[in-house]
Each structure stands twice: as structure tokens, then as C-alpha cells.
């Protein structure tokens, strides 16, 4: 966005936009982040990073437009950039943490799962969650945005920064991949073609 297209908000207007247009979407933002990262802490970090960038670049936001789509686009870009950085770095192990764990009394106890993870798995089902999580990030993202978050094709195209035709084809391909992965499960559950 060029300087002539940037909005000139006062500090009070920036805070109002942030509170009224951005913060109401924090729940869906966390859900999307969790579906991308599969980790509570990483999801929280991604949401925090997204809101920090949204505030930092608030002059690029045009008041009255779709704030949720704007935030999702920032999050998607942040996730992809972080993913690229991490994939280029060698794996790191915190030996102090490993040593502390194995020297503690907790080493023999069963590791408990996060209650939110159990809740979501019960709502969707392990098979469906596993099938969705096994999809490539591009396909998983379009399924989440369309079928779980309810975005329209044109909104998804803006969020993902791809043509609307690509959104449609990715969504079609993602749904077919899910259908293939879940066909045995559907048959077991009594669903017929």
C-alpha cells in the first residue's frame, strides 16, 4: 500500500479500531492458529504475533472492511514465514530440559493431554482430525477457512493471496483427499456412497 493509501488515524482511533474490530476475532484466530501449529503455546505465540503486526500496520487497514479476513491473512503470512525459517534451521534439543525430565519423579507418570485437544477431538472425531491434520498445509488451510471458519471464496482468496479459481480448485482437491482418507471410516460408520 502506498503512502497515499495509508489511513491517518489518531492514537485514539487506532485503539478503538483495535478494540472494536480486531479483538472480537481473537477466538477464531486462536482456533485457526491451533489448527496450523497443533500446539497451544505456538498457537498463542502466533495469535500474539498477528495482533502485534495488526496494530503495528493498522494504518494499512481501511476501517469498515473485513477485519477478520485481514487478520487471517496476516496470520497465514506469519505462519508461512515462520515455517520457512524453521524448516531451514537444524533441529535443536534442550539437553537441560531432557535431563531435568528424566531425573524427575514424573518420568514414570503417563503424560496427560490438553483438555481442549480432547474436546475438539470428541467434536470432530479422531479419524477426521487425523485425516485433516495429515493434509498438506495448503489444503488444510482452505478446509479450515471454508468449512470450519465459514469464509467465502473471495475472502479466502484475499486471505491466502491467491486467485479465486485457485481457492476453488484447492478446496475441491482438499475435500477429495479427505474423502479418500475417510472412505473406510465412513463405511464403518454406515455411510453409503
WOKALIN-V9196 format. One record per pair of residues at least 6 apart in sequence whose ideal C-beta (glycine too) atoms are under 6 Angstrom apart, sorted by the first residue. I is the first residue (numbers start at 1). J is the second residue. If there is no record, write none. Layout:
i=I j=J
i=I j=J
//
This chain:
i=1 j=60
i=6 j=59
i=7 j=59
i=14 j=58
i=18 j=55
i=21 j=67
i=22 j=54
i=22 j=67
i=25 j=68
i=25 j=71
i=28 j=149
i=29 j=47
i=29 j=71
i=30 j=43
i=30 j=47
i=33 j=43
i=33 j=46
i=33 j=47
i=34 j=43
i=35 j=144
i=36 j=79
i=37 j=43
i=40 j=114
i=49 j=78
i=50 j=74
i=50 j=75
i=50 j=78
i=53 j=74
i=54 j=71
i=54 j=74
i=61 j=70
i=69 j=155
i=69 j=158
i=69 j=159
i=72 j=159
i=73 j=159
i=76 j=159
i=121 j=129
i=127 j=185
i=131 j=178
i=131 j=181
i=131 j=182
i=135 j=177
i=139 j=174
i=142 j=170
i=142 j=171
i=142 j=174
i=143 j=174
i=145 j=151
i=145 j=156
i=146 j=171
i=153 j=164
i=153 j=167
i=156 j=167
i=157 j=164
i=157 j=167
//
